[in-house]
Amino acid sequence: MHLACGYTVEEVSEAETIAREVERCLPGVLALWRERRMEDLPEEDAIGFSRKMGRLVEAFVEFLRSPESVETFSLGGRTRELVREVADEQHRVGRDAVGVIEDFASLRRALWESVGRRVDFSRLGGEATARFFLKLMQASDWVTHAALEEFDALVRREMEEALGRAAATDLLTGLPDRDLFGRLLLPRAVDGNDRLSVAIFDIAGLSGVVAAGEVERARDAVRALAETVRGVAPEGAVCARFGDDEISLLLPGAGAEEAYQLAEAVVSEMERVTEGFQVDVGIAEYPLHAEDVGTLLNELQRALNMAKRMGGGGIVSAKSGT
């Protein structure tokens, strides 16, 4: 006889048998998991983390008893909320993305080993065994993917907060520094835009001015460059301190030609507001000149070096090399 849920009476009995055994072996599952994944954590952290993983196993038991698929099983949204709590715990104890994956892979192995010792699958129907294994793999895959999404969102929020706190890390210009630009601002822009351009503005001969003891004059020139670049930057653009005498301008959605026009405006304005200083500019466009952040920065530096060799006031785009 088949029940309305799609299981036969015998299948329901076998599924319930396995579900009960998973419940009974939960302490052993968590002990095995803690042994493999918690050895480097303080006892208090390990206990709290284990409890959350235990609640995941309890949700898995409900999944075993349910005729629903992994796509429709939600316990009224509680499964996603539980995954969010676990991801928060993983972030708190210092896991990275690989560690997140390993936590769930280890839990799956611990559960399979523990249940395998308690349940004689040979005495159950082959369909019951296959259903348990399939549901275990489906649940493990789903929870790992969901946790990685939540973990990534946590990391991004943390980075956003860090950006907010460090929006003026450079005391001289009030701009984000080179590390923040290369580590966060540029990678985030590359991830979020199909096209962007970056220009690096360098004050020619500034090191010689510093060597001559005119430090304040050099500082004034850097501040003037920062203000000039900010002045021409359109809405949505990002400015940052790129080096001792360099300012970067990130232009989401813009091509190298637009960056070139803005560079000309900066060079012209700097000649007007400073005395004896010229600006060299290197420009590169993503993905025209590079398909990743590292290569894009290399192309920028190459273009800037060529501009410096041209003498003061040179503007070089990685596209044309002129």
C-alpha positions, 0 to 999 in steps of 0.5 A, spaced: 500 500 500 502 506 498 501 512 502 499 519 500 506 522 501 509 517 496 512 512 500 509 505 502 508 503 509 514 499 509 518 504 506 516 509 511 518 504 517 525 503 514 526 511 513 523 512 520 528 506 523 534 510 520 531 517 522 531 514 529 538 511 529 541 518 527 538 521 533 541 516 537 548 517 535 548 524 535 552 525 541 557 520 537 557 524 531 558 531 534 564 527 538 567 525 532 566 531 529 569 535 534 575 531 535 577 532 527 575 539 527 575 543 534 582 541 536 585 548 535 579 552 538 578 553 546 573 549 549 567 554 550 568 556 542 568 548 541 562 547 545 558 552 542 560 551 535 558 543 536 551 545 539 549 549 532 552 543 528 548 538 532 542 542 530 543 541 523 543 534 524 537 534 528 534 538 522 537 533 517 533 528 521 527 531 520 529 531 512 529 524 513 522 523 515 520 528 510 517 526 503 520 533 501 526 534 496 532 538 498 529 544 494 522 545 498 524 542 505 525 549 509 522 548 516 518 554 515 525 558 513 528 555 520 534 551 516 536 557 512 536 561 519 540 555 522 545 555 516 546 563 517 548 562 525 553 556 523 556 561 518 556 566 523 560 561 528 565 559 522 566 566 521 567 568 528 572 562 530 576 564 524 574 559 518 576 561 511 572 558 505 576 552 505 574 551 512 567 552 511 567 546 506 571 542 510 566 543 516 561 540 513 564 534 509 567 532 516 560 532 519 557 528 513 563 523 514 562 523 521 554 522 521 555 516 515 560 512 520 556 513 526 550 511 523 553 505 519 556 502 526 548 502 528 544 500 522 545 494 519 543 496 512 543 489 509 537 488 513 533 494 510 531 494 503 536 497 498 531 503 496 531 505 504 539 505 504 539 509 497 534 514 499 538 515 506 545 516 502 542 520 497 538 525 502 545 525 506 549 527 500 543 532 497 543 535 504 550 536 505 551 539 498 545 544 500 548 546 506 555 547 504 553 551 498 548 555 503 553 556 508 558 559 503 553 564 501 552 566 508 559 566 509 561 570 503 556 575 505 559 576 512 566 577 509 563 582 504 560 586 510 566 586 514 570 588 508 565 594 507 565 596 514 573 596 514 572 600 508 568 605 512 572 605 517 578 606 513 575 611 508 581 616 510 587 612 511 591 616 508 592 622 513 595 627 507 590 626 502 584 623 506 584 618 501 584 610 501 591 607 501 594 603 496 593 597 500 585 598 501 585 600 493 589 593 491 586 589 496 578 591 496 576 597 492 579 594 485 577 587 486 570 589 488 569 593 482 572 588 477 567 583 480 561 588 479 562 591 473 563 588 465 568 594 464 572 599 467 578 603 467 583 605 472 588 611 471 594 612 475 597 619 476 604 620 478 608 627 480 614 627 476 620 629 479 617 629 486 623 624 489 628 630 487 624 635 491 624 631 497 631 629 497 632 637 496 629 638 503 623 641 500 618 636 504 612 641 505 612 643 497 612 636 495 606 635 500 602 640 497 603 637 490 601 631 493 595 634 496 594 638 490 594 632 485 589 629 490 584 634 490 585 635 482 583 628 481 577 628 485 575 634 482 574 631 475 572 624 478 565 623 475 559 620 480 561 613 482 568 614 481 573 612 486 580 615 488 585 612 492 593 614 494 597 609 490 604 611 492 608 616 495 607 621 489 601 617 485 593 618 485 589 612 482 582 614 479 578 608 478 572 609 473 567 603 473 563 602 466 568 607 463 573 605 457 580 608 456 578 613 452 574 617 457 579 615 462 584 619 457 580 625 457 580 626 464 587 625 465 588 630 460 584 635 464 588 633 470 595 634 467 592 641 465 589 643 471 596 641 475 600 645 470 595 651 472 595 650 480 602 648 481 609 651 480 614 646 476 610 640 477 608 635 471 604 629 472 605 623 468 599 618 467 598 610 466 591 608 463 589 601 463 582 598 461 578 592 464 577 587 461 580 589 454 587 589 457 587 584 463 582 579 465 584 579 472 586 584 478 593 583 478 594 583 470 591 590 470 595 593 475 601 590 471 599 593 465 597 600 469 604 600 471 607 598 465 603 604 461 605 609 467 613 607 466 612 608 459 609 615 460 615 617 465 620 615 459 616 620 455 618 626 460 613 630 464 606 630 462 606 624 458 599 620 458 600 613 456 594 608 455 595 600 455 591 600 449 595 604 444 602 605 448 602 612 445 
